[in-house]
Amino acid sequence: MKENELSKIIIGCAMKVHSRLGPGLLESAYEACLAYELSKVGLRFERQKPMPLMYDQVKLDVGYRLDLIVESLVVVDPKSVESLTPIFTAQMLTYLKLSGCKLGLIINFNVEHLRDDIKRVVRGL
């Protein structure tokens, strides 16, 4: 399955979570529920995947963790914030670089309509 097909399924699962829970919960709650929905549709994923930083040929564990990485292709960063800011895009670009993935989804669950605050981030090659 390609990244674009996968992202449609992920967004569908996120919309299901949001329609059941609504805004106002912690990111960890949305992450857990999204992981459950992803498992229901048969997708493989990792939660809180440690991501070391390579610096000067040295692998450093500096605490980076990917919230969700789906099918080893798409990084998903669930948020519960007032609004998405440019720093979230910068962080996602870093996560994509460290993971080797091309596509990331930043999904802000703290909105009335989820479709209004989903950001696709694509890493250029």
MOCOR-V796205 format. One line per field, one symbol per residue. ss: DSSP state (H for helix, E for strand, - for the rest). Layout:
ss = ???
//
This chain:
ss = --HHHHHHHHHHHHHHHHHHH-----HHHHHHHHHHHHHH----EEEEEE--EEE--EEE----EEEEEE---EEEEEE------HHHHHHHHHHHHHH---EEEEEE-----HHHHEEEEE---
//
